[in-house]
Amino acid sequence: MDIDRSAFGPDTTTDEVVDGLDLSDLSVLITGASGGLGAETARALASKGASVVITARDLTKASAAVDAIKASTGNDDIEIEQLELGSLASIRGFGERWVDGHETLDILINNAGVMACPQGTTDDGFERQFGTNHLGHFLLTGLVAPTLVANGSGRIVNLSSRGHQRDDVHLDDVNFEHRDYDKWAAYGQAKTANVLHAVELDRRLRDRNVRAFAVHPGTIMTDLSRHMQQQDFEALQSRRPAGSMGLKSVAAGAATTVYAATAPELDGMGGIYLEDCGIAPIDDDSQVSGVRSYAVDPERARQLWTLSEGLTGQTFDL
Ligand SMILES: NC(=O)c1ccc[n+]([C@@H]2O[C@H](COP(=O)([O-])OP(=O)(O)OC[C@H]3O[C@@H](n4cnc5c(N)ncnc54)[C@H](OP(=O)(O)O)[C@@H]3O)[C@@H](O)[C@H]2O)c1
């Protein structure tokens, strides 16, 4: 029976999103895919023939994930590359290897992330969540973008989160140097940055048929919650309908990413925020859906781009 794509929603799974698609012409790069949503995203795309490169910082963990994907899909065209997003040097090294080894790329999925960690910094002194989740992917995307542009068409998917509703980007203090550190405000800032980054990427690249999307996957139990404490789980529960944690399976959680990367119905679109395999409305009030207006503000997106170029010391001719 054919899948009814117009019925996609919160329970839609990755396999339903790729049902009937032939992805054998596509090359995909996914960050942080040694487990969680990234590994499931890689599996679903590989199951329809895509050529996939995943990045990881723990190569042993990544090898186990890739072996399982190869075994379950029969697709051997899956490679692992070492990448530490908390190090500009690691990202630059990866970027050089990437453009040396690849002429084109169809889909970049900026998936890796950390959430609500204790205050800390990346190797280059940036607040850990903003540095890893945004600045790392900002630099990476700029370095591999020439292969997307050379391809003649492509998509970029940034994993954001409903957590973006927690806070805007503080352009004058992204590193919490002049305010008290709050782990959820830091996650919110970083995840808002992921949306703004997609908005500005789309503005800069759409003339060359490379489109960018931001995604909220849902709430899924993965290793992302490793820094959460009992009170954090209780706060999460208090925002959910009675008796429900509102949790998704990993296959349903990764579905919106796979949808953003492959859905034919998104052709010609970009610079938008997706959730539950659909386009989310701009909403400044809801705590359970939608994207905040500050996260899709084109002027803020431009300002964040300029700030990010300054912080990483790298400008991009995009
Ligand atoms: N799960 C949810 O409910 C949820 C909700 C909203 C948004 N998201 C977003 O979805 C994305 C994937 O999350 P997930 O749930 O799949 O979490 P996960 O299982 O913890 O996966 C995160 C991945 O990012 C990698 N990573 C973390 N820090 C890194 C660094 N400094 N350099 C390179 N890689 C790094 C991790 O590598 P290691 O294995 O080495 O740690 C892991 O592969 C994240 O961006 C997250 O913010 C998730």
The ligand as an ORCA input file, in Angstrom:
! r2SCAN-3c Opt
* xyz 0 1
  N      16.922     13.701     21.542
  C      16.090     14.742     21.607
  O      15.057     14.706     22.308
  C      16.371     15.991     20.827
  C      15.433     17.031     20.887
  C      15.678     18.200     20.185
  C      16.832     18.327     19.447
  N      17.729     17.319     19.394
  C      18.955     17.511     18.619
  O      19.211     16.392     17.824
  C      20.621     16.254     17.613
  C      21.031     14.804     17.839
  O      20.783     14.513     19.194
  P      20.600     13.024     19.759
  O      19.359     13.035     20.547
  O      20.815     12.031     18.709
  O      21.817     12.990     20.817
  P      23.048     12.001     20.982
  O      22.600     10.597     20.903
  O      23.754     12.458     22.207
  O      23.912     12.302     19.684
  C      24.649     13.482     19.583
  C      25.829     13.237     18.717
  O      26.626     14.426     18.704
  C      27.971     14.045     18.936
  N      28.753     15.113     19.556
  C      28.535     15.711     20.735
  N      29.500     16.608     20.976
  C      30.349     16.563     19.917
  C      31.548     17.212     19.597
  N      32.101     18.128     20.414
  N      32.154     16.922     18.432
  C      31.632     16.007     17.605
  N      30.501     15.320     17.850
  C      29.872     15.608     19.010
  C      27.884     12.844     19.862
  O      29.088     12.143     19.855
  P      29.514     11.205     21.102
  O      28.742      9.950     20.910
  O      30.988     11.058     20.930
  O      29.129     11.952     22.349
  C      26.724     12.107     19.212
  O      27.167     11.344     18.106
  C      21.290     17.266     18.528
  O      21.703     18.385     17.782
  C      20.182     17.659     19.497
  O      20.332     18.972     19.992
  C      17.517     16.144     20.059
*
